[in-house]
């Protein structure tokens, strides 16, 4: 299972894990947008953003953002969980967008 940064490592300033699905990191697509989903464990009134876009959260500890834009080449996705008292956990993943092949 792909794990969030642990307390004290990287940019993590709290102990609330955020976990995107493992198949996303390092994936390749020719689509110009993607859906990013994952799970989190945080107190009520926390927020999750992906590259600044506010994610939809559910009561089961899952988040998603539809239509996250992808530029050609590598795209670094920064997923940030912020608690009500401003503690943050940051997780990054990379998705590569390739040029679509013409089937002419």
DOKOL-157772 format. One record per residue (C-alpha): residue number from 1; residue in three letters; chain; x, y, z. Coordinates in Angstrom, 1 decimal, always signed. Layout:
# DOKOL-157772
{n = NUM | res = Ala | chain = A | xx = X | yy = Y | zz = Z}
...
***
This chain:
# DOKOL-157772
{n = 1 | res = Unk | chain = A | xx = +0.0 | yy = +0.0 | zz = +0.0}
{n = 2 | res = Unk | chain = A | xx = +1.3 | yy = +3.4 | zz = -0.9}
{n = 3 | res = Unk | chain = A | xx = +1.8 | yy = +5.4 | zz = +2.2}
{n = 4 | res = Unk | chain = A | xx = +1.7 | yy = +9.1 | zz = +2.9}
{n = 5 | res = Unk | chain = A | xx = +4.8 | yy = +10.9 | zz = +4.2}
{n = 6 | res = Unk | chain = A | xx = +5.5 | yy = +10.1 | zz = +7.9}
{n = 7 | res = Unk | chain = A | xx = +5.6 | yy = +12.8 | zz = +10.5}
{n = 8 | res = Unk | chain = A | xx = +8.9 | yy = +14.7 | zz = +10.3}
{n = 9 | res = Unk | chain = A | xx = +9.7 | yy = +13.6 | zz = +6.7}
{n = 10 | res = Unk | chain = A | xx = +9.5 | yy = +16.0 | zz = +3.8}
{n = 11 | res = Unk | chain = A | xx = +6.8 | yy = +18.6 | zz = +4.1}
{n = 12 | res = Unk | chain = A | xx = +4.6 | yy = +16.6 | zz = +6.5}
{n = 13 | res = Unk | chain = A | xx = +3.7 | yy = +18.6 | zz = +9.6}
{n = 14 | res = Unk | chain = A | xx = +1.1 | yy = +16.4 | zz = +11.1}
{n = 15 | res = Unk | chain = A | xx = +0.3 | yy = +12.7 | zz = +11.5}
{n = 16 | res = Unk | chain = A | xx = -2.8 | yy = +12.5 | zz = +9.4}
{n = 17 | res = Unk | chain = A | xx = -2.2 | yy = +10.2 | zz = +6.4}
{n = 18 | res = Unk | chain = A | xx = -3.4 | yy = +10.8 | zz = +2.9}
{n = 19 | res = Unk | chain = A | xx = -3.2 | yy = +8.0 | zz = +0.5}
{n = 20 | res = Unk | chain = A | xx = -3.7 | yy = +8.2 | zz = -3.3}
{n = 21 | res = Unk | chain = A | xx = -4.2 | yy = +4.9 | zz = -5.1}
{n = 22 | res = Unk | chain = A | xx = -0.8 | yy = +3.3 | zz = -6.0}
{n = 23 | res = Unk | chain = A | xx = -1.5 | yy = +2.9 | zz = -9.7}
{n = 24 | res = Unk | chain = A | xx = -1.5 | yy = +6.7 | zz = -10.2}
{n = 25 | res = Unk | chain = A | xx = +2.0 | yy = +7.4 | zz = -9.3}
{n = 26 | res = Unk | chain = A | xx = +4.2 | yy = +7.0 | zz = -12.3}
{n = 27 | res = Unk | chain = A | xx = +1.3 | yy = +6.3 | zz = -14.6}
{n = 28 | res = Unk | chain = A | xx = +1.1 | yy = +7.3 | zz = -18.3}
{n = 29 | res = Unk | chain = A | xx = -2.0 | yy = +8.5 | zz = -20.2}
{n = 30 | res = Unk | chain = A | xx = -2.8 | yy = +10.3 | zz = -23.4}
{n = 31 | res = Unk | chain = A | xx = -5.9 | yy = +12.0 | zz = -21.9}
{n = 32 | res = Unk | chain = A | xx = -5.8 | yy = +15.7 | zz = -21.2}
{n = 33 | res = Unk | chain = A | xx = -7.5 | yy = +15.4 | zz = -17.8}
{n = 34 | res = Unk | chain = A | xx = -7.6 | yy = +12.8 | zz = -15.1}
{n = 35 | res = Unk | chain = A | xx = -9.6 | yy = +11.9 | zz = -12.0}
{n = 36 | res = Unk | chain = A | xx = -7.6 | yy = +11.6 | zz = -8.7}
{n = 37 | res = Unk | chain = A | xx = -9.1 | yy = +9.7 | zz = -5.8}
{n = 38 | res = Unk | chain = A | xx = -7.7 | yy = +8.5 | zz = -2.6}
{n = 39 | res = Unk | chain = A | xx = -8.3 | yy = +8.1 | zz = +1.1}
{n = 40 | res = Unk | chain = A | xx = -7.4 | yy = +10.2 | zz = +4.2}
{n = 41 | res = Unk | chain = A | xx = -7.6 | yy = +10.0 | zz = +8.0}
{n = 42 | res = Unk | chain = A | xx = -8.2 | yy = +13.4 | zz = +9.6}
{n = 43 | res = Unk | chain = A | xx = -10.4 | yy = +15.2 | zz = +12.0}
{n = 44 | res = Unk | chain = A | xx = -13.7 | yy = +16.8 | zz = +11.0}
{n = 45 | res = Unk | chain = A | xx = -13.5 | yy = +20.0 | zz = +9.0}
{n = 46 | res = Unk | chain = A | xx = -10.3 | yy = +19.1 | zz = +7.2}
{n = 47 | res = Unk | chain = A | xx = -9.8 | yy = +19.8 | zz = +3.5}
{n = 48 | res = Unk | chain = A | xx = -7.9 | yy = +18.1 | zz = +0.7}
{n = 49 | res = Unk | chain = A | xx = -6.6 | yy = +19.9 | zz = -2.4}
{n = 50 | res = Unk | chain = A | xx = -4.9 | yy = +18.7 | zz = -5.5}
{n = 51 | res = Unk | chain = A | xx = -2.7 | yy = +21.3 | zz = -7.2}
{n = 52 | res = Unk | chain = A | xx = -4.9 | yy = +23.9 | zz = -5.4}
{n = 53 | res = Unk | chain = A | xx = -8.2 | yy = +22.4 | zz = -6.5}
{n = 54 | res = Unk | chain = A | xx = -10.5 | yy = +21.6 | zz = -3.6}
{n = 55 | res = Unk | chain = A | xx = -11.4 | yy = +17.9 | zz = -3.5}
{n = 56 | res = Unk | chain = A | xx = -14.8 | yy = +16.4 | zz = -2.6}
{n = 57 | res = Unk | chain = A | xx = -14.7 | yy = +14.5 | zz = +0.6}
{n = 58 | res = Unk | chain = A | xx = -17.1 | yy = +11.8 | zz = +1.9}
{n = 59 | res = Unk | chain = A | xx = -17.8 | yy = +10.5 | zz = +5.4}
{n = 60 | res = Unk | chain = A | xx = -15.9 | yy = +7.3 | zz = +4.7}
{n = 61 | res = Unk | chain = A | xx = -12.6 | yy = +9.1 | zz = +4.5}
{n = 62 | res = Unk | chain = A | xx = -12.3 | yy = +9.2 | zz = +0.7}
{n = 63 | res = Unk | chain = A | xx = -11.6 | yy = +12.2 | zz = -1.6}
{n = 64 | res = Unk | chain = A | xx = -11.8 | yy = +12.9 | zz = -5.3}
{n = 65 | res = Unk | chain = A | xx = -11.3 | yy = +15.6 | zz = -7.9}
{n = 66 | res = Unk | chain = A | xx = -12.6 | yy = +15.2 | zz = -11.4}
{n = 67 | res = Unk | chain = A | xx = -11.1 | yy = +16.8 | zz = -14.5}
{n = 68 | res = Unk | chain = A | xx = -7.6 | yy = +17.5 | zz = -13.1}
{n = 69 | res = Unk | chain = A | xx = -5.8 | yy = +19.0 | zz = -16.2}
{n = 70 | res = Unk | chain = A | xx = -2.7 | yy = +17.3 | zz = -17.6}
{n = 71 | res = Unk | chain = A | xx = -0.1 | yy = +19.1 | zz = -19.7}
{n = 72 | res = Unk | chain = A | xx = +2.0 | yy = +17.1 | zz = -22.2}
{n = 73 | res = Unk | chain = A | xx = +4.9 | yy = +15.5 | zz = -20.4}
{n = 74 | res = Unk | chain = A | xx = +5.3 | yy = +15.0 | zz = -16.6}
{n = 75 | res = Unk | chain = A | xx = +2.7 | yy = +16.4 | zz = -14.3}
{n = 76 | res = Unk | chain = A | xx = +3.5 | yy = +16.7 | zz = -10.6}
{n = 77 | res = Unk | chain = A | xx = +0.3 | yy = +16.3 | zz = -8.5}
{n = 78 | res = Unk | chain = A | xx = +0.5 | yy = +17.8 | zz = -5.1}
{n = 79 | res = Unk | chain = A | xx = -2.1 | yy = +16.5 | zz = -2.7}
{n = 80 | res = Unk | chain = A | xx = -2.4 | yy = +18.5 | zz = +0.5}
{n = 81 | res = Unk | chain = A | xx = -4.5 | yy = +17.7 | zz = +3.5}
{n = 82 | res = Unk | chain = A | xx = -5.1 | yy = +20.6 | zz = +5.9}
{n = 83 | res = Unk | chain = A | xx = -6.7 | yy = +20.3 | zz = +9.3}
{n = 84 | res = Unk | chain = A | xx = -8.9 | yy = +22.9 | zz = +10.9}
{n = 85 | res = Unk | chain = A | xx = -5.9 | yy = +24.0 | zz = +13.1}
{n = 86 | res = Unk | chain = A | xx = -3.7 | yy = +24.4 | zz = +10.0}
{n = 87 | res = Unk | chain = A | xx = -1.6 | yy = +21.2 | zz = +10.2}
{n = 88 | res = Unk | chain = A | xx = -0.8 | yy = +19.9 | zz = +6.8}
{n = 89 | res = Unk | chain = A | xx = +0.3 | yy = +16.7 | zz = +5.1}
{n = 90 | res = Unk | chain = A | xx = +1.6 | yy = +16.8 | zz = +1.5}
{n = 91 | res = Unk | chain = A | xx = +1.9 | yy = +13.8 | zz = -0.8}
{n = 92 | res = Unk | chain = A | xx = +3.1 | yy = +14.1 | zz = -4.4}
{n = 93 | res = Unk | chain = A | xx = +2.7 | yy = +11.8 | zz = -7.4}
{n = 94 | res = Unk | chain = A | xx = +3.7 | yy = +12.0 | zz = -11.0}
{n = 95 | res = Unk | chain = A | xx = +1.4 | yy = +11.4 | zz = -14.0}
{n = 96 | res = Unk | chain = A | xx = +2.9 | yy = +11.6 | zz = -17.6}
{n = 97 | res = Unk | chain = A | xx = +0.7 | yy = +12.7 | zz = -20.5}
{n = 98 | res = Unk | chain = A | xx = +1.8 | yy = +11.5 | zz = -23.9}
{n = 99 | res = Unk | chain = A | xx = +0.7 | yy = +12.7 | zz = -27.3}
{n = 100 | res = Unk | chain = A | xx = -2.4 | yy = +10.8 | zz = -28.6}
{n = 101 | res = Unk | chain = A | xx = -1.7 | yy = +8.7 | zz = -31.6}
{n = 102 | res = Unk | chain = A | xx = -3.5 | yy = +9.6 | zz = -34.8}
{n = 103 | res = Unk | chain = A | xx = -5.5 | yy = +6.6 | zz = -36.1}
{n = 104 | res = Unk | chain = A | xx = -6.0 | yy = +8.1 | zz = -39.5}
***
